[in-house]
Amino acid sequence: MGADAERGAGSGRRGELDVLRALVVVGLVLFHSALVFSPDDDFYVKNATTTGAVTVLAGFGVVWAMPMLFLVAGLGARYSIRRRGAARFVRERVLRLGVPLVFGTVVLCPLPQWLRLRAADPGHDESYARFWGRFLTVGPDPADFPFVLRGDHFETGHLWFVVLLLAFCLLLAPLAASLTRGADRAADAVRRRPALLLLPALPLAAIDALLGMEEDYAGWNRWAYLLFFAYGFALADDERVRAPTRRAAVRVGVLGVVLFAGTAPGFVAGDDPFTAWTPSALVTRALFGAAGWCWVLAILGLLDRPARGPRPARRGRATGVLPYLAVAALPLYVLHQPVVVAFAYGVVGWSAPAGLKYAVIVAASSATIVVLYEYGVRRWAATRWLFGMRPAPDAAEARPEPGPPPSPSR
């Protein structure tokens, strides 16, 4: 097949990435529950005994999970701009991301901060209503763009992902046409020289090394995520890129493991790997950035399956757990951390093994989040709007709607 025939021959929405995104969101319950028992993270509530094993295991997640969410979000932005155009895309993103961001920040984010104060000082007796007012006492902080508000207790918490995603969408919209044209040339170059697939590892390594890694944003520098988002927008559904990615997936994955292993000395025994300017810290951050790209690229290739003829049209609504989670991804993300922190606050004081406490936090949080979504969000038009979901196809909706799901990538 010639290049002209292949040009733009994306196979449509990559359903396996929607499923992966949903699983990452579910995995965040496991991840944030584990931080309760980590000695190195300033989580809201801490168990009396901690273990460094949590830090090691968490590293295997942070190197690829949030970058993958931004990449899938970029892919979703490409589909949306194709259908709507840049102006309608901006309006849709402000609605689908901006509304849950404001609602979540005002209604949900104060709770973990309030529980942090109570956990640190058992004698702290400030009412939640009074703290809520102090939480919302903010001023401008444009230097920390896109986190442009600051207060003594204010934070966007886990909604930093939504802040960055909305900012990236607004930055992308006026450049979408130019990026699409550039992507076409880049895809042709990758088809001819597959080694170019590794090229994004260099700017990612440079961003993390020179700008520093940010612990508050899952260990990556915030602007590194912009590269993952741009790659998802430009190239993730182009068959000229997907085919060499599939072929190289295993080798790139091995390289990613080797690079990630190379960060171990810096994270374990070196200077502060997030911000120090020593040679060891710079190398550690650079290796982490490059390893993250290799992991994401390998996962993209391993999950991808080439299309074999036209897919039969789907009738009715999608069924099953994974389609359900795919539609629910953004509401579950918005809900999950306050619920985890609330259960952790109640559990850490128990006289029980850490493993049992962890299991209780995970199980109780997971069940509560699903119940809140099912009965408090999905079934009502107002709450669907507040959590960034599209209107239900009918008032008696019983299954997730088919087609591209409303989620962080949509």
Phi, psi and omega in degrees: 000132182283168183297322181296322179290328182279338189303127178069018186274051173294151186266019182091183185301134182275095185298330181294332178282328173298318178295316180298318178301316179298319180292325176297317179299317176298319180297337179295333175295316177298317184294309183289330173296323180292329181297340175300335186247012180266135180281345191256351185250138179275066180281164188297319183231135182236140171287154181297324177249138181232171180217137178293345179299328179298318180298318180295312181295322179298326180301326180290341177268315186293337183292340183224335193293303180293321172305321179294323177299319179290323178297314179296325177296321176296320177299316178297323178296323178299314179298318184294317180293325176301320184279322192255334193085164188295317185295312179293328177299316180298314180299318181294320181289322177299321180289310187285335179250320183293319181295308178296332177295312180294313180299312182296321181294319184281322189262322189257321186294333178297330186299310179301322179294320178296318179292329175301314180296319181291323179291323181286330182223098182303340179274358181292118186239018178297132180293155179296321181298318179292319178296322180303320177295319178291324178301320184272007174276102189228165173221169182287147177214067186297339182294339182260028183312138004270013178269083196264006176239145180215143175208171182300325181238352184290144172200156170271352176057224181292348180282007172305327178300317181290322176302309182295318182297317178296317179298317180296320179297318180290326176290326184287321192309311181288347181256003189300316182296316179294320180295323179295317178296317178295325179296324180297317178292320179296320180297320177297320180295319178294322178299322180280325184229085184302338179299340178295345175303332182275352185302319180299342178298331183290308177296327177295317177298319182292318180298311181294320183291315189270328179265346179091151175272147185243111184299328181293342183242049176059033171088346180263154168290141186302327184279344172295324179298330179298325178292319176297318179298315181295322178296317178300318179296317191274321196229347192292340180248013181269122184297333177296336177262323183296320182299309177294332177295318177299317183292327186265000191304313184293314181296318179293323177298318177298316177300319179299319178296318180296314180297318180295320176299328179294343178278346187303311181302320181292322180284329186272315190233358184271189174291174181309110186287346184278325188225345185295153180253018176286156179305320180298315181293320179298316179295319180300314180294321179296317179296322179297314179299315179293320179297319180300317178298316181297319179297313181297316180297318179296318179296319177302315181289320182291327181277339187284141174229127181297144179294139178239082180082170181294142179277140178295145179294140179274138177247144180075196183260151179293141181238166177105168184292314185294315174300322178299313180292325180299318177292327187273002193304309183293312176302318179297321178297313182298323185280332203292315190291316176302325179292315179300314182296320180298315179291322178299319179301322180280339188262327189297338179279355180293151171269081184210158178300150181300323180298320178292318178300315180300315181298320180294316180300314182296311184295313182293319180294314181300313180297318182294318181297316180295318179296317178299318179294312186294314187258344181251343184240302194295329190270357187234135183299318183295316182286329173302317179295316181296330182258016172079018179266156175282160177301146178295147179301328176206166187293337183256033182306130179240345181226160176298144180291150180284174175085188183300122187281148174283109187201185180304337182266001185247000000 
